[in-house]
Amino acid sequence: MNARTQTRRHFLRTAAGAVVAVPLVGSSWTRAAASNDLLQVASVGVGGMIGRHDLTNLTGSPRVQIVALCDVDAKFLGEASGVYREAKTFRDYRRMFDEMAADIDAVIISTPDHMHASIALTAMRLDKHVYCQAPLSHNLGECRAMRDMSAQKEHLVTQMGTQAHSHAGYRTAVAMLQGGAIGKVREVHMWVSRTWHGPAAGRPDRIDAIPEHFDWNLWQGVAVERPFAEKSYHPHEWRRWTDYGSGTLGDMGCHIFDPMFSALELSPPTKVISRGPACHQETFSPDSDVLFHFAGTKYTDGDITCRWTDGRAGSLPDVEHAQLPEGVELPGGGSFYVGEKGVMVLPHIAMPQFYSEGKPMDIAIKEVAGKNHYHEWADVCLGEGQSTTPFSYGCPVTESVLVGTVATRFKDQELVWDSAKLEFDHEGATRFVRREYREGWELPVGV
């Protein structure tokens, strides 16, 4: 085994242990000589839980060549550069585009949430295909800007990084729901037993020295400048902070909402109410309990509700609605759909299960084969097939999740959401539709 193979195996092993892995399809480290047949990809955010995983999955395709790596952390950048040795390296994505725009076909974005929109919009303005991790944006205004620009540039291939969308379990669940396995859907319950909450007191009262390998200024990017505190934000803790992340709902919501939107063909919610503890001024609360109302579709029994719960005390939904047989428990994360004929329980990530009035349903599950979400995007960029989570689809899913994160600031207040106008019927809530951008980091807009 040569040194290059050993290095990549270490990189893959590190990535696989960090997040729930979607199986690699046709993974190979063999590379053909650079040609017009290869998709020239720049990766922004190459370390942490998501960056490594995205890179190793995407480069499992023999049709992809990584030509640029960008990360504000020199340690992450060095590790990735040791694997993708022909790629040029950058700390600032703006400089990367300035120097290499002509050599880049597509961009994969694996940064903290607050930087997704700025990088994606910059890439699309330069006519680059984009794969962006979920949630697609940090706030609702950014989400709409991404949707609008992707609509203006229809030739660009976009994909939301909800890898489970292409998993056999989720694809099968969507097909079974649309095929009428439980009849028209009346309500949906979603949950995850984890929490990205932060300290109620807010930011640490200390200022730590910034490590030499880490560019804190570039990491903050669009966010209002704050003092650096070790182990409070980078590389993982940013999800807890309202300036940078979207809490547990933002972290997992797009993934678990995805089969509901795919199967029921929903639009963003019409109203929402948070019944869990209000989030703190700068951090998210440990438990969420959010009720979403959606307009009905041909797959629903009129308008429907979706209850989201996460964290510790609020991690499990109303189990009595699940119609489970005696001795059967709900999984630690996932969803269940209540329909006219019974209930579909969908673990995250696994095959669906069907119950009715405390008994398994006598129903034949027709499994739909899974795909590789990353390879699908690369193939479409090269002119084959069709993206299954383009921004035209991913932005409404992200919008719905972000409507919920806004609601967590206003406990027990029902908020009516006007998607067309991008506003709530509550002035205080509408203030969170957009954010304040740091000088010099204003959101790129227009084509």
N, C-alpha and C positions, 0 to 999 in steps of 0.2 A: 504494500500500500504506500503510495507516495505522499509527500507532505501536504500537497494540495487536497487530496482526498481526505486525509486525516483532519485537516482544518475544517473542511466543509462538514464532515460528520459531527465535529464538535459544535459547529454553528447550528446544524439541524437539531442536535440533541438538546441544546440550550433552548432553542425556540419551542420545541415540542413540549418541554416541561413547563413552559411559561403560560400557555393558553390551551384551551380545548382545541385539539388539532383536527382539521378535516383531512382525511386520507389523501396522500399525494397520488396523483394519477400519472403514470408514465414518467416518473421522476428520473432524470438523467443529468449527469454532470458533463457529459460529452457535448462539446460545442463545435458546430460547423464554423468555417471561416466566415467572418462578417460579410453579409451580403444584403441585398434589398429584400430578401425573404425573411430576415430576422427583424423583430420588433425592437427598436432601440429605446430602452426604458431608463428613465431617471427615477431613483428612489429617494424620497424625502422622509427622513425619520427611519433610521436603519437599525436602531437598537431597542431596548426595552422589551416588554411582553409582546407587542404587536409588530414592531418593525422587523425583527428577525423572522418571525413566523410568516409575514407577508413575503419577504424576500425569498425564503427557502421554498415556499409553495409556488410562487410565480416562476422562479428559475427552474422548477421541475419541468417546465415546457422547453423543448429543444428549439422553439421558435422565438425565444426571448433572449436578448442580450442586454445586460446592465451596462450602460455607458456612463452613468454618473451616480454618485452617492453623496447624499447631503445629510448632515446631522450636526447639531450644535454641541454635541458631546464628542470630543476627540477620541475617547476610548471606544465608544460604539463605532465611530467612523473607522478607526484603525482595525478593529476586529472584522468589520465587513470588507474593508479594503484588502485584508489578507486573503479573503475568499474570492472576491470579484476584482482580480488584480489589474484588469485592463480598464476598469472604470476610473474616471477622474473624480476627485473628492473635493467637497465644498462644505463650508460651515453655514453659509448664507444662501438660501434658495434663490434669492434675487440675483446674486452674483452668478449662480449656476446658469440661470436663464440668460443673463446678459452675455455670458461667454459661450454657451453651448446650445442655444435655442435651435440653431440650424441642424444640430446633430441628434436631437431628441424627438422621437415620435410620440411618446406617451410617458405619463407620470403616475407613480403610485405614491399615495400620501398616507403615512402611518405616524403622524405626529399627535401630540395632545389636541383635544377637541378645538381649543380656541384658535388654532392656526389652520384648520382644515379649509375654511372658505377662502381665506386670503391666498393660499397656495393654489387651490383649485381654480379660482377665478383668474389668477395670473396665468396659469397654464392654458386655460381655455381661450383667453385673449390671444395667446400665442399659437392657437390652433393645435394644441396637444390633447390627445386622448387622456382620460383621467380615471383612475381607480382610487376611490377615497374610502377610508374606513368610516364606519358608523359610530356616532351620528354624523351625518354629512356636514353639519355646522354646529356652532356654539349657540346661536340665537336664531330666532325666526326670520329676521330681516336678511341675514346671510343666506338662509335656506332658500328664500324666495329669489335672491339674486342669482344663486347657483341654478335654480330651476329655469329662470328666465334666460340666462346666458346659454345654457345647454339647448334650450328651444331655439334660440337665434342661430346657434351653430349646430344644426342637425347632423352635419357630416361627422361630428366628433362622437366617439364611442365612450360612454360614461358607465361606471359600474359602482354601486354602493357595496362596501365590503361587509356584507352579511353572508359569510361563507356558508352558513347552515341552509340558506335558501336553496342551494344546489345539492344538499344532502338527501339521500334516498328517503329518510324519514319524513322530512318536511315536504318533499315533492309528492310523496304518497298521500300525506295528510291533505294537501291541497286538492289532489285529484279525488279523494274520497268525499271530501266536503262538497265539491262542485258536482259530484256524481249523485248526491242526495243520500249518502249513507246514514245520516241522522236527520234527514229532512231539512227544512229551513232553520237557520240558526237564530236563537232567541237571545242568548247572552254568552259572553266570553269571560273567563277568569284567567289571569296571568300572574305569575309570581316567580321570584327567585330568592333563595335563602342566602343572600350575601348583602353586604352593605359597604358603601363608599361614603360614610359620614365623616365629618371633621369636628374639631373642637368647637364647642359653643362660644368659647372666649375669642375665637378668631385667630389672627396671626400671632406667631411667637413674638415675645417682647425682646428678642435678641437679634443681632445682625451678625451673621457668620461670614467668614472669609470665603470668597468664591474660589472653588478649585481651579487650578490652571487649565485643566482639560475641558472645562465647561464654560460656555459663553452664556451667562445669565441674561444679558441684554437681548441677544437673539432669541433665547428660549421664551422670554416674555412676549416678544413680538408685538402683536396688536394690543395686548392688555396694558392697563395702566401700570406704570412702573412701581414696583414694590421692593423692599429690602430682601436680600437673599437669606434663607434659613436652611441649613443642612437637613436633609431627610424629611423636609416638609412638602416639597413639590416634585422634585425630579429624583428618580425616573418614573415612579409609580403614583405618588400621593396626590398628584395634580387633580385626579378625579374628584377629590373631596371638596375642592374649592370652587365657588361659583364663578370666579374670574377665569378659570382655565378648563374645568370639566363640567359634567352634567349629572353628577351623582350616580346612584345605582340605576335609576330609571333611564338616564342618558346612556350609560354604559351598556346595559343589556336590553333596553326597550326595543330598539330597532330590530334586534335579532328575534325576539320573541313575538313582537307585533307582526313580523314579516309574513308568516303563513296566514294570519288573519286577513291582512290586506290583499295577499295574493288570491286567496280562496273566495273571499266575500266581495272583492273589488270595491273597497271602501274609499270614501273621500275623507279629508281631515275632520275631526270631531266638531260638533256644533256647540257643545258646552262641556264643561269639566268641573269637578269639585274634588278638592283634596281633603280627606278626612283623617289623615295622619298628622303627626306633630309638624308644625311649621319649620321650614329650614331656617338656619341661623343667618345672620347678616352676610357672612362670608363663606359659610360652609353648609353642606347638606345635612339633613337630619338622619338619624340611624334607621328610621322606619318610614316607609311610604304606604299610603292607602289612597289611591286616586281612582275616581270613577269617571269614565269617558262616555259620552253619548254620541252615537253616530247615526246619520240618516240611513234608512234601509236601502237595500239593493235587491236584485232578483234572487239572491241566495239567503236572504234573511226574512224572518217573520216580522216585518215592519221595522221600525227603528230599534236599534239594539244598544245595550250597554256593555262596556268592557271594564272590569275591575282589575287594577294593577296593585299588587302588594309586594314589598321587598323588605329585607332587613332581618331582624330577629323576631320581635314580638309580632310584627305584621307580615311575616314571610309566607304564611299559608293562606289560601283563599277559603271561602265558605265551602267546606268539604261536603256538607249535606246536599249541595247542588250537583255534586259529581256522580251520584247514583252508583257508588262503588260497591262491589260485592264485599261481604264480610271478610276481614283479614287483608284486604287490598288497600294500600296507602298511596297517596299522591307522591310523585317524585319530588326531589328537592328543588326543582325548577322546571318551568314549562307552562302549559296552558291546558284548559279544557273548554270545550264548546258544547253548550246545551242546545239541543235541537228538538224538533217535533217528535222524533222517534227515539231519541236517546242522547248519549253523551260521548264525545270523542276526547280522550285524554292524550295529550301530545307532550311527552317528556322532551327536554332540551338536552341533547339532540338524540332522538331515537324514533322508532316506529310508533305510529299511533295505536291506541287501544280503544275498544268500543264497549260501552256498558249501557244497560237500560234497567231501571228499577231494581238495582242491586244484583244484576246478573250480567254475565258477558253476553254481548249481542251475537247472534248467529249470522255472521257476516263474513264474506270472503274479502280479505285484504289483498288487493292487487298492487304489488310493490312496483313503484316507478324507480328506475335505475338512477343513481346519483351521478353527478358530474363534478368536475373540478371548476370551482367558481373563478379562479384566477386564470386558468387556461382558456376558459370560455371567453373572457374579456380579451385576452391576447389574440385569440383566433378571430374574434370579430374585428379587432383593430386591423388585422391583416386581410379582412374582407370576407370572412367565412362565418355564417350563422348570425345570431342576434343576441344582444345583451339582454339578460333577464331581470337585472335590477338597475336600469338606466336612471339618471337623475329625474326623469319625468315620473318614474315610479318611486324612487328612493326619497325624493324631497317631500312628498305628501306623508310618507311614513315617518321621516325625521320631524316634520312639522307637527305631527300628532304627538310624538314623544315630547317635543319641546313645549308644546302647549301644557302638557302635564307637569314639566319641571317648573314652569311659571306658576302653575296652580299651587305647588307645594309651598310657595311663599305666602299664600292667603288661605289659611286653614278654615274649613267649613264655609267658604264663600263660593257659591256657584258662579262661574265665569262663563259668559256666552262668548264664543269665538267666531269672528267674521273673517274667514280665510281670505276672501276676495279683497277685503280692505286691510288685512293684516292688523286687526285691532280687536281688543276685548271690549266688553261693555263696562269696563272698570279702568279708570284712568291710571291708577297705580300699577295694574297689571300690564297695560299697554306700554308703560315705560320700559319694560323688560323685553319688548319685541326687538329692540336694537341695543347696542352697547356704545360706550364711549371708547374711541380709538386713540391710542397714543399718537402724538404728533410724529409724522413721518411714516406711520403705519396704517394710514387710512385705507379702507376697503377698496380694492380696484373694481371699478364698475364699467359697463359699456363694452362695446366690441371694437 
